[in-house]
Amino acid sequence: MLYLPFFHFPTLLLALMATAAFLPPAPIFRPRTPTARHRGLPICAAASDAPPPDAETDEGEAPRGGRKDRRRVVRIAWEKLVRWSRSWRSRNRSDVLETTRKVVVLGGGSFGTAMAAQVAAKKPDLEVAMLLRDDLVCRSINDRHVNSKYLSEYSLPENIVATTSASEALAGANFCFHAVPVQFSSSFLESISTYVDPKLPFISLSKGLELNTLRTMSQIIPLALGNPRQPFIVLSGPSFAVELMEKLPTAMVVASKDRKLASAVQQLLASSNLRISTSR
């Protein structure tokens, strides 16, 4: 199957306009004016009929400085293209944050806590729910904004709310970060499957294989939830939870069969200290 690249029509139109400005004007063909030799007139008489040096040129001739004018047109066209491209990309980035109202993080370990803090810092009015099993840790996060068990030396954004109720945590969520260890993921997901929206994107932070079955998270999540079409994304990379909490330069990769979904997660997480690349 032949795959053709996707071109956005306004971008293609501006690019064609800018390219066309480089082309010279089309020549206008006129009948050749007979010279003095062909008309049988003296050369001096024919020379007197020539236009003065300051006379206006014919319509088909390019004026002096035409190349500079064309360069100016090209420069202006490309400046417009760059401005439009930047505004279009920024508008897309803002759309993801504007439409996202709630994010849920399953698990309260080091990386789950760091990812919750990363997402919560992107948008102060975004609700970030952490589904935990320890009541003491829940109270610590809700009252003191500190995970008393993991990364206790760091303060968490105030828009992070912890709960032990799966129905409360998953209700109305736009994205779900799965940070439960692989060996416990199947049983955990089966216990909350009744509260999971079939269209809720699952972003897996867990690494490794299930020992008994050798299944990956891309296999465990749809099987445990009973939905083979559950949207699934993998987030991985050479990163540590402490790096995210310290706001150190960090790079990660988000991969999904759905390119638009991967791009949405990229825009949701990317920041000045966290660079997110997409892959399939």
N, C-alpha and C positions, 0 to 999 in steps of 0.2 A: 504494500500500500504506500502511496506517495503522500507525504505530509508536506503541506505548504505552510510557510511561516505566516503568522497572523500579523496583519498591518492595520493599525488604527487609521481610519480614513482621513481625519484632519492632519495627522502626522505625515501620511503619504502625500497629501495634497500640498502641504507646505514644503516638503522635500522636493517635489517636482517643480514647484514654482522657483525655489532657490536654484535648482539645477538648470532650469530653462534660462535663468538670467545670465548664465555663463555663455550661452550660445550666441554667435554673431547674428545680426539681423539678416533676414533673407534678401538676397540680391534682387534688384529689379532690372530686368533686361529691356533695353531700348535699342531701336535701330541705330546702327553705327552712323555717325555724322561724317559725311564725305570730307576728305581733307582737301587742301588747296590743289594738290596734284591731280585728284580725281575730278575736281570741278573745273579745272583748266584756268584757275585764277592765280595771280601772282601770290607768292608766299607771304609777302608783306601785307597784301589785302586780307588774306585769310587770318593773319595774326591780329589784324585790327578788330576782327569780329569776336575774338576771345573775350570772355568776361573778365572784369577787373579782379584783382586778388581779393578784395574785400566783399565781392558779391556773394549773395546767399547761395548755398549749395543746393543741388537737386534733392528731391524728396527721398530718393533711394540711397543716398550717401549717408554714412554715419557721421555725426558731428564730432568735432574734436573733443577729446575727453570722454568719449563714449565708454571706453573700457573702465574708467574710474567710476562712471555712473553705474555701470553694471555691477562692479564690485560693491558699491554702496548698497545697491538693491539686494545683493546676496547677503551682505552682512546684516541688514535689517531683517531679512526673511529668517535667517538662522537665529537671530536674537529673539524674534517672536516665537520660533519653534522651541527654543530652550526654555523661555518663560512659560509657554503653554505646558511643556512636558513637566516642569517642576510643579506647577500648580495642579496638574492632573494627578501626579503621584502623591502630593501632599493631601489632596482632597480624598484620595483612596485611603490613605493612612488614617485620616481623621474619621472616615466613615466607619471603619472597624471599631475604633474606640467609642464613637458616638452610639453605635447600635449595640454595643456590649454593655449589659447592665449587671450581669452577675457571672462570676467564675467560681467553680468549686474545685478544691484540692483534696483528693482522697489520700489520707495519710499525713502524719505530722512528724516525720523524721527530718533529718538535716536538709536534704534536698527539697522535700516538699515544703518545708518552712521557708527556705530561701526563694523558691519559685513563687510562693504566695506573696512574699515581700516584694519581689520584682514586679509582679503584675499589679499589686496594689499601689505601688509608687507611680505607675504610669497614669493613673486617673484617680484623684482623691475621692470622687463620689461613686466609684465602682465598688460593688459589694463582693468581697472575696471570702467565701465560706470554706472553712477547713473541717473535714469530717474526721474526727478522732474517736478513740475508744477509751481514753483516760479522762475522767471528769476533772481531776486536779489540773491537768495541762490545759483543759478547756477554760477553767476559771482563771488560770494564770494569763492566758492570752486575752481573754475578754476584760479582765480587771486591770492587769498591769502591762498588757501588750508585750509580753515576753513568753517565749516557750521555755518553761522551766526545766524541760528535759533535754532539749537539743538547742544549741546556739543560744544559750541563756544570757550570754554577754551582749546580745544585740537587741535593740528595741524594734518592734514591728509596727508598721503603719496602723493607724487607728481604724481604718476601714476593713481590717481583717477580723472576722467573727468565727469563733470555733464552736462546734456543736458535736454531740454524739448521735444525733438523729439524722438518719439517711434521708428521710422524706423532707426534712427541713433544709438540709444542705443542698439537695439536688433540685428543689423546686425552683423553676424559672431560670436555671443556669444556661448560659450560652456556650460555655466551654468547660471541659472537665479535665483536670490534670491528675493522672493516675500515678501516685508515688508510693504504692504499697509494694513490698518485696515480692518478687516473682513467685516464690514458693507458697505464698499465702494468697495470691491474687485470685485464683479460681474460686476458692471457697468464699472469699470476701465478696467478689462480684456477684456470685450466685445469691448471696444473702440480700443484696440491694437491687437486684435486677428489676424488681417490680416498680421501683421508683425512677428508673432511668428512661429518659425520653429516647425513642428509637432514632431520632435525628441528632442527638447530642454528640458533638465531636469529642472523642477521647484522645487526649494527648499523653502518650506513655513516657514516663520518666524512668521506669524500671528497666533494669538491664539483666541479661542472662537468660537461661533456659530453665524450664520446669524439670526437675530431676527425674520424676517418674515417667513423664511422657516426652521429654525433650522438645516441648512446644515453646515457641516464642510468644511474646506478648501480642503480636499481630494475630496469632491463632487463639490465644487464651481469652482475650477480651470478647470477640464475637461468640465463641462457644459458651463462655460462662454467662453471657447476657442473653443467649438464645436469639441473637440477631446477626446473621451473617453480613448484613449491610450496615452495621454500625460504623459511622465515620471514624476513621482511625488515623492518627498521626504519631510519628516517632520523633522525640526530641532527645538528641544526644550530642556528645562532644567532649573534648578534653577540658572539662570544667569541674569546679568544686563549689560546694555550698558556701564556704567561707569567702571565696572570690566574689560571689554575687553579693554577699552581705557587706563586704568591704568596698564594693563599687570598683573593683579592679577590672582592667580590660579583659573581657572574656569572649570566647567565640563558641558558638554551638551551631548544629545543623538540624533543621526540621525537614522531615521526609514524609511524603504521602503520595498515593496514587492520584489524589485530587489536587491538581496544581493550585486551584483557587483557594482551597482550604489551607494548603501549606503557606500560601502567601498571606492569608488572613492571620494565621498564628505568628508568622514572622513579624507582621505589623503590630500585633498585640504585645510581643515581648521585646522587640528591638529597642535599644536605648543608647545613650551616649557611651555607656560602658559595656553593653552587651550587643555583640554583632551576631545576627542570625542569618545563616545561608539556607537556601532551599534546595531540595534534591528530590528525585523520584526513585 
